[in-house]
Amino acid sequence: MMFSTRPRRRPRVEIIPMIDVMFYLVVFFMIFSTFRTETAGMPLELPRAATAADLERDHLVAGIDSSGRIYWKGAVVTESDLTRALTPEFSRSPGKLCIIKADRTVKYERLIQVIDAIRKAGGSHLALAVERAPGSGGGIR
Protein backbone atom coordinates (compact mmCIF):
# COMPACT_ATOMS: atom_id res chain seq x y z
CA MET A 1 0.00 0.00 0.00
CA MET A 2 1.52 3.15 -1.13
CA PHE A 3 0.54 6.49 0.30
CA SER A 4 0.81 9.45 -1.86
CA THR A 5 2.74 12.16 -0.17
CA ARG A 6 2.07 15.55 -1.48
CA PRO A 7 4.57 18.21 -0.75
CA ARG A 8 3.30 20.28 2.16
CA ARG A 9 2.53 23.88 1.44
CA ARG A 10 4.31 26.26 3.70
CA PRO A 11 2.04 28.67 5.55
CA ARG A 12 2.13 32.18 4.11
CA VAL A 13 1.27 35.53 5.53
CA GLU A 14 -0.51 37.67 2.99
CA ILE A 15 0.85 41.18 3.30
CA ILE A 16 -1.14 42.89 0.55
CA PRO A 17 -4.14 43.58 2.84
CA MET A 18 -1.76 44.85 5.54
CA ILE A 19 -0.18 47.25 3.05
CA ASP A 20 -3.64 48.55 2.13
CA VAL A 21 -4.51 49.14 5.78
CA MET A 22 -1.21 50.92 6.43
CA PHE A 23 -1.75 53.11 3.35
CA TYR A 24 -5.20 54.13 4.61
CA LEU A 25 -3.79 54.94 8.04
CA VAL A 26 -1.03 57.09 6.56
CA VAL A 27 -3.51 58.98 4.39
CA PHE A 28 -5.86 59.45 7.35
CA PHE A 29 -3.16 60.94 9.56
CA MET A 30 -1.79 63.12 6.77
CA ILE A 31 -5.21 64.63 6.12
CA PHE A 32 -6.31 65.13 9.70
CA SER A 33 -2.99 66.41 11.00
CA THR A 34 -3.23 69.38 8.65
CA PHE A 35 -6.32 70.80 10.34
CA ARG A 36 -5.31 73.61 12.66
CA THR A 37 -7.63 74.49 15.48
CA GLU A 38 -7.41 77.34 17.90
CA THR A 39 -8.82 76.78 21.36
CA ALA A 40 -9.26 80.43 22.26
CA GLY A 41 -12.83 81.52 21.66
CA MET A 42 -12.42 85.27 21.53
CA PRO A 43 -14.16 87.14 18.73
CA LEU A 44 -11.41 88.97 16.86
CA GLU A 45 -11.32 90.70 13.53
CA LEU A 46 -7.64 90.62 12.64
CA PRO A 47 -6.12 93.17 10.32
CA ARG A 48 -5.27 91.98 6.79
CA ALA A 49 -1.82 91.95 5.19
CA ALA A 50 -0.70 90.93 1.72
CA THR A 51 2.73 89.86 3.03
CA ALA A 52 1.53 87.54 5.78
CA ALA A 53 3.97 84.72 6.55
CA ASP A 54 3.30 81.30 8.06
CA LEU A 55 5.09 80.92 11.39
CA GLU A 56 6.28 77.92 13.33
CA ARG A 57 3.67 75.89 15.16
CA ASP A 58 5.40 75.84 18.53
CA HIS A 59 4.50 79.27 19.82
CA LEU A 60 2.59 81.10 22.55
CA VAL A 61 -0.53 83.10 21.74
CA ALA A 62 -1.90 86.07 23.64
CA GLY A 63 -5.02 87.88 22.47
CA ILE A 64 -6.59 91.31 22.83
CA ASP A 65 -10.25 91.77 21.94
CA SER A 66 -11.92 94.94 20.68
CA SER A 67 -12.66 96.17 24.22
CA GLY A 68 -9.00 95.79 25.29
CA ARG A 69 -9.35 92.63 27.38
CA ILE A 70 -6.28 90.37 27.35
CA TYR A 71 -6.73 86.64 26.78
CA TRP A 72 -4.29 83.90 27.71
CA LYS A 73 -5.27 80.28 26.99
CA GLY A 74 -8.90 81.30 26.56
CA ALA A 75 -9.21 83.13 29.89
CA VAL A 76 -9.33 86.88 30.52
CA VAL A 77 -6.22 88.02 32.41
CA THR A 78 -4.60 91.27 33.51
CA GLU A 79 -1.20 92.47 32.34
CA SER A 80 0.48 91.30 35.55
CA ASP A 81 -1.25 87.89 35.29
CA LEU A 82 0.02 87.58 31.72
CA THR A 83 3.56 88.37 32.85
CA ARG A 84 3.34 85.79 35.66
CA ALA A 85 1.96 83.15 33.30
CA LEU A 86 4.58 83.73 30.62
CA THR A 87 7.65 83.93 32.88
CA PRO A 88 8.00 80.13 33.34
CA GLU A 89 7.35 79.57 29.62
CA PHE A 90 10.20 81.88 28.62
CA SER A 91 12.53 80.55 31.32
CA ARG A 92 12.10 77.02 29.88
CA SER A 93 12.71 78.16 26.29
CA PRO A 94 13.97 81.74 26.01
CA GLY A 95 13.73 81.97 22.23
CA LYS A 96 10.08 80.94 22.04
CA LEU A 97 7.89 83.01 19.76
CA CYS A 98 4.90 84.84 21.24
CA ILE A 99 2.15 85.83 18.81
CA ILE A 100 -0.22 88.65 19.71
CA LYS A 101 -3.67 88.38 18.17
CA ALA A 102 -5.13 91.85 18.49
CA ASP A 103 -8.45 93.00 17.09
CA ARG A 104 -8.06 95.64 14.39
CA THR A 105 -9.85 98.22 16.58
CA VAL A 106 -7.48 97.87 19.57
CA LYS A 107 -5.81 101.11 20.57
CA TYR A 108 -2.12 101.32 19.89
CA GLU A 109 -1.47 102.16 23.55
CA ARG A 110 -3.17 98.94 24.70
CA LEU A 111 -1.09 96.89 22.26
CA ILE A 112 2.11 98.44 23.62
CA GLN A 113 1.02 97.64 27.20
CA VAL A 114 0.61 93.97 26.27
CA ILE A 115 3.97 93.93 24.47
CA ASP A 116 5.58 95.39 27.61
CA ALA A 117 3.93 92.70 29.78
CA ILE A 118 5.33 89.98 27.49
CA ARG A 119 8.80 91.54 27.48
CA LYS A 120 8.77 91.78 31.29
CA ALA A 121 8.21 88.02 31.31
CA GLY A 122 11.32 87.54 29.17
CA GLY A 123 9.79 87.38 25.71
CA SER A 124 12.05 88.78 23.04
CA HIS A 125 10.57 87.22 19.90
CA LEU A 126 7.17 88.74 19.18
CA ALA A 127 4.87 88.64 16.17
CA LEU A 128 1.53 90.25 15.40
CA ALA A 129 -1.17 88.00 13.92
CA VAL A 130 -2.85 89.09 10.70
CA GLU A 131 -5.22 87.52 8.23
CA ARG A 132 -3.93 86.89 4.74
CA ALA A 133 -5.43 89.43 2.36
CA PRO A 134 -7.51 87.95 -0.45
CA GLY A 135 -5.47 87.44 -3.58
CA SER A 136 -2.17 87.90 -1.76
CA GLY A 137 -0.79 84.66 -3.17
CA GLY A 138 0.91 83.48 -0.01
CA GLY A 139 3.47 86.16 0.73
CA ILE A 140 6.78 85.38 2.41
CA ARG A 141 7.45 81.83 3.59
Accessible surface in RSA format (square Angstrom, percent):
REM  Atomic radii and reference values for relative SASA: ProtOr
REM  Chains: A
REM  Algorithm: Lee & Richards
REM  Probe-radius: 1.40
REM  Slices: 20
REM RES _ NUM      All-atoms   Total-Side   Main-Chain    Non-polar    All polar
REM                ABS   REL    ABS   REL    ABS   REL    ABS   REL    ABS   REL
RES MET A   1   203.60 105.4 119.61  79.2  84.00 200.0  97.64  83.0 105.96 140.4
RES MET A   2   183.05  94.8 150.75  99.8  32.30  76.9 118.66 100.9  64.39  85.3
RES PHE A   3   152.12  76.1 134.43  83.3  17.69  46.0 136.12  82.5  15.99  45.8
RES SER A   4   102.94  87.0  67.92  90.6  35.02  80.7  55.85 118.9  47.09  66.0
RES THR A   5   123.52  87.9  95.52  96.8  28.01  66.7  69.36  93.2  54.16  81.9
RES ARG A   6   202.90  85.2 183.79  93.7  19.11  45.5  63.28  86.5 139.62  84.6
RES PRO A   7   126.61  92.3 101.80  92.8  24.81  90.2 113.75  93.9  12.86  79.9
RES ARG A   8   225.85  94.8 198.15 101.0  27.70  66.0  76.79 105.0 149.06  90.3
RES ARG A   9   228.86  96.1 200.97 102.4  27.88  66.4  83.35 113.9 145.51  88.2
RES ARG A  10   209.50  88.0 193.73  98.8  15.77  37.5  72.54  99.1 136.95  83.0
RES PRO A  11   135.79  99.0 103.97  94.8  31.82 115.7 115.59  95.4  20.19 125.5
RES ARG A  12   189.79  79.7 158.32  80.7  31.46  74.9  66.06  90.3 123.73  75.0
RES VAL A  13   119.58  78.7  98.45  89.1  21.13  50.9 101.74  88.4  17.84  48.4
RES GLU A  14    98.15  56.4  84.20  63.7  13.95  33.2  48.19  93.2  49.96  40.8
RES ILE A  15    91.79  52.2  89.89  67.0   1.89   4.6  89.89  64.7   1.89   5.1
RES ILE A  16   111.27  63.3 111.27  82.9   0.00   0.0 111.27  80.1   0.00   0.0
RES PRO A  17    77.18  56.2  73.91  67.4   3.27  11.9  76.85  63.5   0.32   2.0
RES MET A  18   105.25  54.5 103.60  68.6   1.65   3.9  64.93  55.2  40.32  53.4
RES ILE A  19    93.29  53.1  91.30  68.0   1.99   4.8  92.76  66.8   0.52   1.4
RES ASP A  20    69.50  48.7  68.17  67.8   1.33   3.1  13.17  31.0  56.33  56.2
RES VAL A  21    84.69  55.7  84.03  76.1   0.65   1.6  84.63  73.5   0.06   0.1
RES MET A  22   111.86  57.9 111.75  74.0   0.11   0.3  91.22  77.6  20.63  27.3
RES PHE A  23   124.70  62.4 119.23  73.9   5.47  14.2 123.98  75.2   0.72   2.1
RES TYR A  24   148.58  69.4 144.09  82.0   4.49  11.7  97.49  73.3  51.08  63.0
RES LEU A  25    81.13  45.2  80.95  57.9   0.18   0.4  81.13  57.0   0.00   0.0
RES VAL A  26    80.50  53.0  76.58  69.3   3.92   9.4  80.17  69.7   0.33   0.9
RES VAL A  27    49.99  32.9  49.91  45.2   0.08   0.2  49.99  43.4   0.00   0.0
RES PHE A  28    98.76  49.4  94.42  58.5   4.34  11.3  98.58  59.8   0.18   0.5
RES PHE A  29   125.19  62.6 123.88  76.7   1.31   3.4 124.55  75.5   0.64   1.8
RES MET A  30   122.01  63.2 114.66  75.9   7.35  17.5 102.36  87.0  19.65  26.0
RES ILE A  31    89.42  50.9  85.74  63.9   3.68   8.9  89.42  64.4   0.00   0.0
RES PHE A  32   109.51  54.8  95.61  59.2  13.90  36.2  95.97  58.2  13.54  38.8
RES SER A  33    75.37  63.7  52.17  69.6  23.20  53.4  46.72  99.5  28.65  40.1
RES THR A  34    89.31  63.5  74.23  75.3  15.07  35.9  63.27  85.0  26.04  39.4
RES PHE A  35   127.64  63.9 109.61  67.9  18.03  46.9 112.16  68.0  15.48  44.3
RES ARG A  36   134.97  56.7 100.34  51.2  34.63  82.4  42.50  58.1  92.47  56.0
RES THR A  37   118.26  84.1  91.73  93.0  26.53  63.2  67.44  90.6  50.82  76.8
RES GLU A  38    98.07  56.3  70.30  53.2  27.78  66.1  36.95  71.5  61.12  49.9
RES THR A  39   135.11  96.1 101.82 103.2  33.28  79.3  82.42 110.7  52.69  79.6
RES ALA A  40    34.58  31.8  18.20  28.1  16.38  37.3  18.50  26.1  16.08  42.6
RES GLY A  41    77.47  95.5   0.00   N/A  77.47  95.5  41.74 114.6  35.73  80.0
RES MET A  42    24.03  12.4   6.78   4.5  17.26  41.1   7.90   6.7  16.13  21.4
RES PRO A  43   110.57  80.6  90.87  82.8  19.70  71.6 104.22  86.0   6.36  39.5
RES LEU A  44    42.06  23.4   9.89   7.1  32.18  80.9  11.76   8.3  30.30  81.5
RES GLU A  45    99.66  57.2  97.37  73.7   2.29   5.5  32.67  63.2  66.99  54.7
RES LEU A  46    22.92  12.8  22.92  16.4   0.00   0.0  22.92  16.1   0.00   0.0
RES PRO A  47    50.69  36.9  49.19  44.8   1.51   5.5  50.69  41.9   0.00   0.0
RES ARG A  48   135.53  56.9 105.42  53.7  30.11  71.7  29.40  40.2 106.13  64.3
RES ALA A  49    29.18  26.8  22.47  34.7   6.71  15.3  29.18  41.1   0.00   0.0
RES ALA A  50    60.33  55.5  49.74  76.8  10.60  24.1  49.74  70.0  10.60  28.1
RES THR A  51    93.86  66.8  84.94  86.1   8.92  21.3  57.17  76.8  36.69  55.5
RES ALA A  52    10.96  10.1   6.45  10.0   4.51  10.3  10.96  15.4   0.00   0.0
RES ALA A  53    45.79  42.1  23.91  36.9  21.88  49.8  23.91  33.7  21.88  58.0
RES ASP A  54    79.00  55.3  57.99  57.7  21.01  49.7  26.84  63.2  52.16  52.0
RES LEU A  55    79.16  44.1  59.20  42.4  19.95  50.2  63.55  44.6  15.61  42.0
RES GLU A  56   100.46  57.7  81.91  62.0  18.55  44.2  40.00  77.4  60.46  49.4
RES ARG A  57   151.36  63.6 128.83  65.7  22.53  53.6  64.69  88.4  86.68  52.5
RES ASP A  58    98.77  69.2  91.23  90.8   7.54  17.8  39.56  93.1  59.21  59.1
RES HIS A  59    38.45  21.0  17.70  12.3  20.75  53.1   6.56   6.8  31.89  37.1
RES LEU A  60    14.77   8.2  12.60   9.0   2.18   5.5  14.77  10.4   0.00   0.0
RES VAL A  61    35.55  23.4  24.21  21.9  11.33  27.3  24.21  21.0  11.33  30.7
RES ALA A  62     0.11   0.1   0.00   0.0   0.11   0.3   0.11   0.2   0.00   0.0
RES GLY A  63     0.16   0.2   0.00   N/A   0.16   0.2   0.00   0.0   0.16   0.4
RES ILE A  64     0.01   0.0   0.01   0.0   0.00   0.0   0.01   0.0   0.00   0.0
RES ASP A  65     4.05   2.8   4.05   4.0   0.00   0.0   2.48   5.8   1.57   1.6
RES SER A  66    70.71  59.8  51.07  68.2  19.64  45.2  18.92  40.3  51.80  72.6
RES SER A  67    78.92  66.7  39.44  52.6  39.48  90.9  50.80 108.2  28.12  39.4
RES GLY A  68    14.00  17.3   0.00   N/A  14.00  17.3  11.86  32.5   2.14   4.8
RES ARG A  69   120.68  50.7 116.07  59.2   4.61  11.0  42.79  58.5  77.89  47.2
RES ILE A  70     0.30   0.2   0.00   0.0   0.30   0.7   0.00   0.0   0.30   0.8
RES TYR A  71    26.25  12.3  25.34  14.4   0.91   2.4  13.59  10.2  12.66  15.6
RES TRP A  72    22.36   9.0  20.45   9.9   1.91   4.5  14.30   7.6   8.06  13.1
RES LYS A  73   149.73  73.0 113.37  69.6  36.36  86.6  81.90  73.7  67.83  72.3
RES GLY A  74    40.82  50.3   0.00   N/A  40.82  50.3  13.54  37.2  27.27  61.1
RES ALA A  75    54.31  49.9  48.75  75.2   5.56  12.6  54.31  76.5   0.00   0.0
RES VAL A  76    86.14  56.7  59.63  54.0  26.51  63.9  59.63  51.8  26.51  71.9
RES VAL A  77    27.31  18.0  19.46  17.6   7.86  18.9  22.65  19.7   4.66  12.6
RES THR A  78    78.20  55.6  74.27  75.3   3.93   9.4  76.19 102.3   2.01   3.0
RES GLU A  79    61.78  35.5  59.53  45.0   2.25   5.4  17.43  33.7  44.35  36.2
RES SER A  80    61.01  51.6  52.31  69.8   8.70  20.0  41.53  88.4  19.48  27.3
RES ASP A  81    50.52  35.4  47.02  46.8   3.50   8.3  12.55  29.5  37.98  37.9
RES LEU A  82     0.01   0.0   0.00   0.0   0.01   0.0   0.01   0.0   0.00   0.0
RES THR A  83    25.62  18.2  25.62  26.0   0.00   0.0  23.36  31.4   2.27   3.4
RES ARG A  84   152.86  64.2 139.75  71.2  13.11  31.2  75.15 102.7  77.71  47.1
RES ALA A  85    35.73  32.9  18.99  29.3  16.74  38.1  29.74  41.9   5.99  15.9
RES LEU A  86     0.00   0.0   0.00   0.0   0.00   0.0   0.00   0.0   0.00   0.0
RES THR A  87    64.00  45.5  63.48  64.4   0.52   1.2  56.98  76.5   7.02  10.6
RES PRO A  88    61.53  44.8  58.32  53.2   3.21  11.7  61.53  50.8   0.00   0.0
RES GLU A  89    25.92  14.9  25.26  19.1   0.65   1.6   0.34   0.6  25.58  20.9
RES PHE A  90     6.08   3.0   2.62   1.6   3.46   9.0   2.91   1.8   3.17   9.1
RES SER A  91    84.68  71.6  50.03  66.8  34.66  79.8  48.00 102.2  36.69  51.4
RES ARG A  92   168.26  70.6 133.51  68.1  34.75  82.7  74.80 102.2  93.46  56.6
RES SER A  93    41.24  34.8  39.04  52.1   2.20   5.1  38.78  82.6   2.46   3.4
RES PRO A  94    92.98  67.8  90.22  82.2   2.76  10.0  90.46  74.7   2.51  15.6
RES GLY A  95    47.09  58.1   0.00   N/A  47.09  58.1  26.82  73.6  20.27  45.4
RES LYS A  96    41.89  20.4  34.61  21.2   7.28  17.3  11.04   9.9  30.85  32.9
RES LEU A  97    22.84  12.7  22.84  16.3   0.00   0.0  22.84  16.0   0.00   0.0
RES CYS A  98     0.00   0.0   0.00   0.0   0.00   0.0   0.00   0.0   0.00   0.0
RES ILE A  99    13.63   7.8  13.63  10.2   0.00   0.0  13.63   9.8   0.00   0.0
RES ILE A 100     0.59   0.3   0.16   0.1   0.44   1.0   0.16   0.1   0.44   1.2
RES LYS A 101    42.84  20.9  42.84  26.3   0.00   0.0  21.88  19.7  20.96  22.3
RES ALA A 102    13.00  12.0  11.05  17.1   1.95   4.4  11.05  15.6   1.95   5.2
RES ASP A 103    12.34   8.6   8.37   8.3   3.97   9.4   0.00   0.0  12.34  12.3
RES ARG A 104   110.90  46.6  79.96  40.8  30.94  73.7  34.75  47.5  76.15  46.1
RES THR A 105    91.42  65.0  65.96  66.9  25.45  60.7  72.55  97.4  18.87  28.5
RES VAL A 106    25.47  16.8   3.17   2.9  22.30  53.7   6.05   5.3  19.42  52.7
RES LYS A 107   158.45  77.3 148.85  91.3   9.60  22.9  99.30  89.4  59.15  63.0
RES TYR A 108   166.37  77.7 157.38  89.5   8.99  23.4 120.47  90.5  45.90  56.6
RES GLU A 109   117.89  67.7 111.30  84.2   6.59  15.7  42.74  82.7  75.15  61.4
RES ARG A 110    58.47  24.5  57.22  29.2   1.25   3.0  23.43  32.0  35.04  21.2
RES LEU A 111    25.88  14.4  25.88  18.5   0.00   0.0  25.88  18.2   0.00   0.0
RES ILE A 112    66.52  37.9  66.52  49.6   0.00   0.0  66.52  47.9   0.00   0.0
RES GLN A 113    61.04  34.1  58.13  42.5   2.91   6.9  20.17  42.9  40.87  31.0
RES VAL A 114     0.00   0.0   0.00   0.0   0.00   0.0   0.00   0.0   0.00   0.0
RES ILE A 115    29.39  16.7  29.39  21.9   0.00   0.0  29.39  21.2   0.00   0.0
RES ASP A 116    69.32  48.6  68.02  67.7   1.31   3.1  14.55  34.2  54.78  54.6
RES ALA A 117     3.55   3.3   2.07   3.2   1.48   3.4   3.08   4.3   0.47   1.2
RES ILE A 118     0.00   0.0   0.00   0.0   0.00   0.0   0.00   0.0   0.00   0.0
RES ARG A 119   142.92  60.0 127.33  64.9  15.59  37.1  36.01  49.2 106.92  64.8
RES LYS A 120   162.84  79.4 125.66  77.1  37.18  88.5  78.98  71.1  83.86  89.3
RES ALA A 121     6.75   6.2   0.00   0.0   6.75  15.4   0.75   1.1   6.01  15.9
RES GLY A 122    42.66  52.6   0.00   N/A  42.66  52.6  30.73  84.3  11.93  26.7
RES GLY A 123     3.45   4.2   0.00   N/A   3.45   4.2   0.01   0.0   3.44   7.7
RES SER A 124    73.42  62.0  52.00  69.4  21.41  49.3  43.93  93.6  29.48  41.3
RES HIS A 125    92.07  50.3  88.52  61.5   3.55   9.1  56.73  58.5  35.34  41.1
RES LEU A 126    46.00  25.6  14.83  10.6  31.17  78.4  14.91  10.5  31.09  83.7
RES ALA A 127    21.92  20.2  13.73  21.2   8.20  18.6  21.92  30.9   0.00   0.0
RES LEU A 128    97.90  54.5  77.10  55.2  20.80  52.3  77.10  54.1  20.80  56.0
RES ALA A 129    17.25  15.9   7.50  11.6   9.74  22.2  14.30  20.1   2.95   7.8
RES VAL A 130    55.45  36.5  33.85  30.6  21.60  52.0  33.85  29.4  21.60  58.6
RES GLU A 131    63.96  36.7  59.64  45.1   4.31  10.3  25.48  49.3  38.48  31.4
RES ARG A 132    85.66  36.0  67.45  34.4  18.21  43.4  39.51  54.0  46.16  28.0
RES ALA A 133    22.34  20.5  19.98  30.8   2.36   5.4  19.98  28.1   2.36   6.2
RES PRO A 134   112.91  82.3  81.34  74.1  31.57 114.8  92.83  76.6  20.08 124.8
RES GLY A 135    87.58 108.0   0.00   N/A  87.58 108.0  42.32 116.1  45.27 101.4
RES SER A 136    29.47  24.9   0.72   1.0  28.75  66.2   7.62  16.2  21.85  30.6
RES GLY A 137    81.38 100.4   0.00   N/A  81.38 100.4  44.53 122.2  36.85  82.5
RES GLY A 138     8.02   9.9   0.00   N/A   8.02   9.9   5.69  15.6   2.33   5.2
RES GLY A 139    38.38  47.3   0.00   N/A  38.38  47.3  15.77  43.3  22.60  50.6
RES ILE A 140   117.92  67.1 111.74  83.2   6.18  14.9 117.89  84.9   0.03   0.1
RES ARG A 141   186.11  78.1 125.58  64.0  60.53 144.1  87.60 119.7  98.51  59.7
END  Absolute sums over single chains surface
CHAIN  1 A    10772.3       8664.6       2107.7       6621.1       4151.2
END  Absolute sums over all chains
TOTAL         10772.3       8664.6       2107.7       6621.1       4151.2
